[in-house]
Amino acid sequence: MQSSGHRLRDVEQHQPLLSGGEEEVVAADRVWFIQDSCGMVCAFMTWFLVMYAQFVVNFVMLLPSKSFWFSLINGVAFNFLAVLALTSHLRTMLSDPGAVPKGNATKEYMESLQLKPGEVIYKCPKCCSIKPERAHHCSICKRCIRKMDHHCPWVNNCVGENNQRFFVLFTMYIASISLHALCLSGFHFFTCVRVQWNECSDFSPPVAVLLLIFLCLEALLFLTFTAVMFGTQIHSICNDETEIERLKNEKPTWERRVRWEGMKAVFGGPPSLLWFNPFAGLRLQRLLMVRTRKSGAEFSV
């Protein structure tokens, strides 16, 4: 059982994303970034593949199209969703997922808690921190993460209490642009088969076909992966159970927030369009002021 003081801090550190609480002020004072070579390569590949899809959709399929409104509507929709996907990726990667302060399990700090006889708190032997309920240690981040779901190399970060919302948006928008790219590719193939290939693309037929085939393979793979991840995340949120807790078959010792209560806890407030906005809660002006004052971002490893 945790001490009353420990439980109080556990509640105080959990603030809704859109509430503008003190946690946002603390998070704005640094940029969270995991210096993991594998994760950085995967994050770079994610951006490269999304930009490749934008290149093929815009320059191979839409711009050469003879239909102005078809190109305009699909171009605006696809690129808008791509921007939302990349923004969600950045917010997931650069947001503190809910790291527990490292090295706070000192003798002096333990004595300051004024524990009563029989009260128990948990200490992580790897990062020497007091371990809140539902926190797990990540060997890559080298920190205990509150409500850690899993570590995702594609976003080079853990998915935890503070950034799960952005990860859900990332998977949703990647699945959306993947489906959109598949539909556009199928329509483009069908259209070009009926006419001369030189009339429906500025690229030579062999080059255009290769670009479209690779785009279809990429989109199919990303659609399958992100759709499954999106469904898994929504299921975990609605059942208030992280992936680690499910795999370990941990019995809940907390009061579960199921369905809409769980969604509101993760997305920050009642249902609104802000749920789908990865820019919500971003305080760019304050972040720029901190970067200017400190002459660079503070990296957390």
C-alpha positions as a printed Julia matrix, in Angstrom:
301×3 Matrix{Float64}:
   0.0     0.0     0.0
   1.33    3.45   -0.83
   1.59    6.3     1.63
  -1.04    9.02    1.65
   1.61   11.56    0.7
   2.72    9.42   -2.21
  -0.84    9.02   -3.44
  -1.33   12.78   -3.21
   1.67   13.46   -5.47
   0.45   10.74   -7.82
  -2.81   12.59   -8.31
  -1.24   16.03   -8.55
   1.08   15.03  -11.37
  -1.82   13.83  -13.55
  -3.33   16.89  -15.24
  -5.6    16.82  -18.31
  -3.82   17.89  -21.47
  -6.09   20.81  -22.17
  -6.41   22.12  -18.63
  -3.28   24.27  -18.76
  -2.13   23.05  -15.35
   1.27   23.29  -13.73
   2.51   20.13  -15.46
   2.41   21.92  -18.83
   4.57   24.68  -17.38
   7.15   22.16  -16.2
   7.05   20.25  -19.49
   7.58   23.47  -21.45
  10.92   24.01  -19.75
  12.58   21.2   -21.68
  12.38   19.1   -24.79
  12.17   15.38  -24.1
  14.26   13.37  -26.55
  15.57    9.82  -26.26
  19.05    9.4   -27.74
  18.57    5.86  -29.0
  20.17    5.09  -32.37
  17.56    2.5   -33.41
  14.69    4.79  -32.44
  16.18    7.78  -34.26
  16.61    5.71  -37.44
  13.0     4.46  -37.2
  11.71    8.01  -36.6
  13.67    9.27  -39.62
  12.3     6.43  -41.75
   8.76    7.35  -40.68
   9.19   10.93  -41.86
  10.93    9.82  -45.06
   8.14    7.4   -45.99
   5.4     9.95  -45.31
   7.21   12.54  -47.43
   7.73    9.94  -50.16
   3.98    9.31  -50.17
   3.36   13.04  -50.43
   5.76   13.27  -53.39
   4.11   10.44  -55.31
   0.57   11.59  -54.57
   1.26   15.22  -55.47
   3.69   14.98  -58.4
   2.86   11.62  -59.96
  -0.93   11.5   -59.57
  -2.56   14.83  -58.73
  -0.62   17.6   -60.49
  -0.69   15.89  -63.94
  -4.44   15.26  -63.58
  -6.7    17.09  -66.04
  -9.4    17.54  -63.39
  -8.64   20.7   -61.39
 -11.17   20.04  -58.63
 -10.12   16.4   -58.26
  -6.5    17.48  -57.76
  -7.4    20.35  -55.43
  -9.74   18.46  -53.13
  -7.58   15.34  -52.85
  -4.38   17.36  -52.58
  -5.68   19.51  -49.73
  -7.16   16.5   -47.9
  -4.09   14.28  -48.24
  -1.52   16.93  -47.32
  -3.64   18.2   -44.41
  -3.85   14.68  -42.96
  -0.11   14.2   -43.56
   0.69   17.37  -41.6
  -1.52   16.19  -38.73
   0.2    12.78  -38.8
   3.71   14.26  -38.68
   2.71   16.74  -35.97
   1.26   13.91  -33.89
   4.51   11.99  -34.41
   6.57   14.94  -33.19
   4.35   15.49  -30.16
   4.6    11.79  -29.26
   8.37   11.75  -29.69
   9.17   15.04  -27.94
   6.67   14.81  -25.05
   7.62   13.48  -21.64
   5.56   10.26  -21.47
   5.25   10.52  -17.71
   8.74    9.87  -16.38
   9.14    9.51  -12.64
  11.85   11.8   -11.18
  15.12    9.9   -11.25
  17.0     9.25   -8.02
  14.37   10.61   -5.62
  14.41    7.47   -3.44
  17.01    8.91   -1.07
  17.07    8.35    2.68
  16.35   12.01    3.35
  13.4    12.07    0.98
  11.99    8.84    2.42
  12.17   10.33    5.91
  10.4    13.48    4.7
   7.4    11.36    3.67
   6.72   10.63    7.34
   5.43    7.13    6.64
   3.26    5.48    9.23
   4.15    2.02   10.52
   3.07   -0.63    8.03
   2.85    1.75    5.06
   4.83    0.6     2.02
   6.19    2.42   -1.0
   8.0     0.84   -3.92
  11.48    1.71   -5.11
  12.85    0.97   -8.57
  16.35   -0.53   -8.18
  17.32    0.48  -11.74
  16.71    4.24  -11.64
  16.56    4.65   -7.84
  13.17    6.36   -7.88
   9.99    5.96   -5.89
   7.74    3.92   -8.15
   4.1     5.05   -8.32
   1.3     2.59   -8.89
   1.06    1.4   -12.54
   4.55    2.71  -13.37
   7.04    0.44  -15.17
  10.73    0.81  -15.91
  11.79    1.21  -19.55
  15.27   -0.12  -20.29
  15.61    2.14  -23.35
  14.42    5.38  -21.76
  16.2     4.35  -18.52
  13.32    5.77  -16.52
  10.17    4.58  -14.8
   7.18    5.69  -16.88
   3.74    6.3   -15.42
   1.06    4.12  -17.04
   3.62    2.85  -19.54
   1.89    1.08  -22.43
   4.96    0.13  -24.49
   8.11    1.57  -26.01
   7.64    2.3   -29.71
  10.82    2.65  -31.82
   8.84    4.36  -34.63
   8.26    7.35  -32.37
  11.54    6.88  -30.46
   9.75    7.12  -27.14
   7.62    5.34  -24.62
   3.86    5.6   -24.87
   2.69    6.58  -21.42
   0.34    8.73  -19.42
   1.27   12.09  -20.96
   1.65   11.25  -24.66
  -0.75    8.37  -25.35
  -3.21   10.79  -26.92
  -0.67   11.89  -29.52
   0.24    8.28  -30.3
  -3.42    7.42  -30.9
  -3.72   10.42  -33.24
  -0.52    9.4   -35.02
  -1.81    5.9   -35.75
  -5.2     7.26  -36.83
  -3.81    9.83  -39.27
  -1.21    7.44  -40.73
  -3.96    4.88  -41.33
  -6.07    7.6   -42.96
  -3.41    8.79  -45.41
  -2.45    5.17  -46.18
  -6.04    4.34  -47.12
  -6.29    7.57  -49.11
  -3.05    6.78  -50.99
  -4.29    3.26  -51.83
  -7.55    4.63  -53.22
  -5.77    7.27  -55.29
  -3.29    4.7   -56.62
  -6.04    2.32  -57.65
  -7.94    5.1   -59.4
  -4.75    6.3   -61.13
  -3.92    2.79  -62.4
  -7.46    2.35  -63.69
  -7.39    5.74  -65.43
  -3.97    5.27  -67.03
  -4.81    1.82  -68.37
  -7.65    3.32  -70.38
  -5.45    6.02  -71.95
  -1.8     6.47  -72.85
   0.49    6.48  -69.79
   2.28    9.56  -71.13
  -0.97   11.51  -70.83
  -1.6    10.83  -67.14
   1.88   11.37  -65.68
   4.87   13.61  -66.27
   7.15   10.66  -65.51
   7.99    7.9   -67.96
   5.68    4.85  -67.68
   8.3     2.51  -66.07
   9.27    5.1   -63.46
   5.65    6.0   -62.68
   4.68    2.34  -62.3
   7.6     1.63  -59.95
   6.79    4.68  -57.82
   3.14    3.67  -57.58
   3.9     0.03  -56.77
   6.23    1.01  -53.94
   3.64    3.49  -52.65
   0.95    0.78  -52.64
   3.18   -1.64  -50.74
   4.11    1.05  -48.23
   0.51    2.19  -47.78
  -0.78   -1.38  -47.36
   1.86   -2.16  -44.73
   1.33    1.09  -42.82
  -2.45    0.78  -43.0
  -2.39   -2.73  -41.54
   0.06   -1.87  -38.77
  -1.45    1.46  -37.68
  -5.06    0.25  -37.9
  -4.24   -2.64  -35.57
  -2.34   -0.33  -33.2
  -5.17    2.21  -33.23
  -7.71   -0.48  -32.34
  -5.46   -1.85  -29.61
  -4.94    1.59  -28.08
  -8.66    2.42  -28.08
  -9.41   -0.96  -26.47
  -6.76   -0.33  -23.79
  -8.07    3.16  -23.05
 -11.69    2.03  -22.82
 -10.67   -0.76  -20.41
  -8.16    1.4   -18.51
  -5.49   -1.26  -18.95
  -2.08   -0.75  -20.52
  -0.52   -3.29  -22.86
   2.07   -4.22  -20.21
  -0.64   -4.78  -17.61
  -2.56   -6.94  -20.07
   0.46   -9.05  -21.01
   1.44   -9.51  -17.36
  -2.19  -10.23  -16.47
  -1.97   -7.79  -13.57
  -5.07   -7.6   -11.42
  -6.26   -3.98  -11.12
  -5.73   -2.39   -7.72
  -7.0     0.95   -8.98
 -10.47    2.25   -9.76
 -10.91    1.68  -13.48
 -12.09    4.45  -15.78
 -13.94    2.57  -18.47
 -15.22    3.65  -21.88
 -15.92    7.39  -22.07
 -14.34    8.12  -18.7
 -11.12    6.55  -19.92
 -11.28    8.44  -23.21
 -11.85   11.74  -21.42
  -8.94   11.05  -19.07
  -6.54   10.43  -21.98
  -7.79   13.08  -24.41
  -8.37   15.75  -21.76
 -11.97   16.75  -21.23
 -15.36   16.06  -22.82
 -15.61   15.08  -26.5
 -14.72   17.95  -28.84
 -12.74   18.68  -31.99
  -9.74   19.35  -29.76
  -9.47   15.59  -29.32
  -8.31   15.36  -32.94
  -5.99   18.38  -32.83
  -2.33   17.48  -32.18
  -1.52   21.2   -31.82
  -3.73   21.51  -28.72
  -1.76   22.39  -25.62
   1.35   23.35  -27.63
   2.92   26.49  -26.21
   5.39   27.38  -28.92
   6.11   30.89  -27.68
   7.1    29.68  -24.22
   9.2    26.86  -25.71
  11.06   29.32  -27.95
  11.71   31.62  -24.98
  13.12   28.71  -22.97
  15.32   27.61  -25.88
  16.61   31.16  -26.29
  17.29   31.53  -22.59
  19.08   28.17  -22.35
  20.72   28.38  -25.79
  19.4    25.02  -26.87
  17.05   22.26  -25.91
  17.54   20.07  -22.86
  17.71   16.42  -23.82
  16.37   13.79  -21.45
  17.86   10.31  -21.59
